[in-house]
Amino acid sequence: MHPALSRYMDFQTAWGVWQRRNGCAPDEPTDEAFISAARSRPDLWSAVERACGKAHPPEEAQNALLVLAARTASTVLGDDERLSGPLERARGALEAEGATPDQVEALVGAVLLEEAFGDDLPADGFDAPFVAESLDTLAQLATLTPQRVNALELAFAGGPDGAERRNRRIAAQTLCGVAWSEGPDLVSREHLEATAARLEPEQQIALAEFVDHLAEVRLIGPRRRSRLRRALSELGPGGHN
């Protein structure tokens, strides 16, 4: 988990930083970034404010604070020399294809949340290589067009008409529809679960092979591929654990 995400997920810490915003030196260099995030989204911060002091903040407030914490972490991500290059490449590629700064920030924030709460991650560490790989993959995904997606599906299906080709085509089409129907996004465990739930057993086998195919064409990084293949191995019939 990124340190900034970890710090500002805590209600007491977030509230204390906000109360010290005028005239007090910040405890951490990232505090100013958090205050800016809260000011830029008064709708979210008001939900957090209403929950401050409560022993059990409502889910709405928890989600609002999580978004603000992720926004803060994405803002300071470029200060990490391990991630500044991948971040710049992802931002440049996405904006060149028409993404707004808010859309880019949302995608970067989603990467940080996945790193923090995904499977097989150290509880007290930050997997910077996974984040860097994911940002570089976002740069590749930025140029993904419907025509290119269709070509990917056809190339994976391959071979003459028949049951195998049909299963491969359905698996590819279903995952692409789930993951990319609203624009470029990193293929996640949730995408695989939603896809597998719609497939027959033979098509689920083809789904695992399509994950490998996407890795070969650099639309899934090697670290993500390993996690996705592990997630697939844990799914039973119908796409459930």
N, C-alpha and C positions, 0 to 999 in steps of 0.2 A: 504494500500500500504506500502511495506517495505520502511523504511526511505532511504536506499541506492538507491533503485530504483527511488524513488521520486527525490532525489538529482541529480542524474546523467542523468536523462531524459532531464534536462534543458541544452540547448546548451551553454548558457553563462557560467553556472557553470562548465560544462564539459571542455570547452575551457580554463577557468581560472585555473582549477586544472592542466590541461596539461601544460600550460605555466609556472606554478610554480614548475614543477616536478624536476628541477635541483637546488639544493642548498637552497630551501625554505621549511620551516616547513609546513606540511599539515594543512589545516584548520580543517579537520575532520580525525579521525583515518581511515576511509574507503577510503580516497583519494588514498592511496598507492595501494589498491586493484583495484581501477578504472584504475590507470596508468598501472598496470600489465595487466589488461584486454585489454586495448587499445594496448599495445605493443604486446600482444599475437595474436591479430587479426588486423594486419596493413591494411588489405583489408577493414574492417569495419571503422577503424579510419580514413582512407584516405577519405572515403565518408563523414564522419562527418566534417573533416577539410575543405573540399571544400565548405561546406554549412555554415561554421561559418561566422557570420556577415550579413547573408542574413535575411531579414525580414520574409520570408516564405521559410524555408528549404524544399527541395524536399522530396518526400515520401521516396526515397531510403535512404537519410541521416537520416530521422526520425526513420526508421526501424533499421538502423545500430546502432544508439545511444541507442535505446531501447534494442537491444540485448546486447550491452556492459553494460548498466545499470543493466539488469537482471543477467548478468554474474558476475558483481561486487556484487550484493546482494546475489547471491547463494554462492559466495566465503566466505562472512562474516557471513553466516547464522549460522554456528556452534558456533559463539560467543554468541548466544542467548540460555540461558540454557533451555528455553522452547522447543527448536527445535534441540538441539545438539543430543539428543538420537534418535529421529525419523530420523534425517538426516543420522546418522551413520548406523542405521539399513537399511535404503533404499540404501545407497551407498554400503554397504557390500553385500546385497542380489543381487543387480543389477550386481555388478562386479563379484560375484560368478557365475553368469549365463552368463558371457562373455561380459558384457557391458564395453565400454571404458570409461575413465574419462570424455572425451568430451561428450559422450552420456549421462552419468549420469548428468553432469552439464546442458545439454540441457533439460533434464526432470525436474530437480529441478527448472531451470529458467522458464520453462513453468508453473509450479505450482505457482510461484511468480507472473507471468503475469496474470494468471487466478484470483488469489486473488485480484490483483490490479484492473483489468478491468472487472471482472465478475459481475453478478447480485447481488443485495441485499447486497452490501458491504458498510461500512462506508467510506465516501469520505476522511476523515482526520484521519483514523485509520488503524491499521494493524491487520488482523484477524489471529493471530498466531495459535489458535486452529484448524482452517481450514487447514492451512499449515501443521501443525503437523499430522493431520488426513490423509491428502493427501500423505505425505511422508511415513507413515505407510502402506497405501494402496499400494504404489509403491513397498514396500518390499513384499507384498502379490502377486502382479502382476508379480514379477520377475520370479516366478516359473511356470507361466502359459504356458502350452504346447498346441499344437494343439489337442492332445488327451484329455487333460483336458477340453479344450473349447468344444469339441464335446460332452463330457460327461455332461457338464453343459447344453448344448442345449437339449440333450435328456431328462435329468432329469426335466428340466422345461416344456418340451412339455408334458411328461407324458401321462397317459390314453390310451384308445384304439384309433385306427385310426378313423379319422373323421374330420369335419371342425374345431372344436376347437383345436384339436391337431395340425392340419396343420397351423392354424393361430399362435399358440404359437411357433411352430418350426420356422416358417418364421420370426417372430419378433425377436426371439433370434439369429438366424443365421445372419440376416441383421445387427443388432447392433454389434455383435461380429466381423463381417467382416469389418464394418466401423471403429470401435474403435481399433481393434487389428490386422489388416492385416499386419502391418509393425512392430509388436512387442508390448511389454507391454506399455500401456498408460492409463491414467486416463479417465474414461468416462466423457465426457463434454457435455455442452449444444449443441455445434456444432455437436457432434456425434449424439445426439438425433434428431436434426433438419434434418440432412442428412438421417438418418434412417427413420424417420416418413414420409419424402417426398416420400419414395419408398413403403410405406405400405398402405393397404386398411384400412378403419375405424375400422373394427373389429380387425385387426392386430395391430393398434395403441393402442387399449385397452390392448392387450397382451403385448405390449412394456412397458407400465407402470408397469404391473405386473412383467415383467422380471427385471426391475430396482429394485423392492423390493426383488426379488430372489437374485440378485447380492449383495444386502446389507446383506442378510441373510448369505451368504457365505463369507462375508468380502472382497469382491472385489469392493465394494462401501462403503464409510464411512457414518455414519448417517447424518452428516452435508451436505455432497455432495448429498445424497439421497433426502434430503428435497429440495435442490435447483433444482435437476433434476426433481422431481415430480412437482414442481412449474413451471418449464420451459415447461413440457409436458402439463400442464393445460392451458398454454398460446398459445399453437400451435393449429391452426385450421386445417380443412381438407387439406390434401396434405402437412402437416408439416410446414405450414407458420403461422406467427403471424397474 
